[in-house]
Amino acid sequence: MVVRPREQFWIKQILLSTTLSALIFFSVSFLTYLRNIIPFHYLGKDEWYHVEIGFPITFYSEFFLDGNRSPNAGWDEHALLIDILATWLTTLLGYLLFLKYYKKTKYNLDKHDA
């Protein structure tokens, strides 16, 4: 199987975008975790400490129940997949727009169609 330069270029760009998307996803997830361990407000008497990770949809939560000393945790796999897909699509779209409008590539794609 011979990969033409045009296809090779787009495969490389999609792989690069996917790598960038993974880095953005992990960074945003870490920032949502930091938001919970360093709260922007002080917890009141009736508020329990809890951790929620995920943006725009929470996919992991950890909380305490009355009388328990250890936290309870839960994953929402569907929300995790939605977050991953939303991050990937947003990053891919942004990267492709960046390529189209701002970056001059070393390939002249019109000449390599044959």
Secondary structure, 3 states (H helix, E strand, C coil): CCCCHHHHHHHHHHHHHHHHHHHHHHHHHHHHHHHHHCCCCCCCCCCCCEEEECCCCCCEEEECCCCCCCCEEEECHHHHHHHHHHHHHHHHHHHHHHHHHCCCCCCCCCCCCC
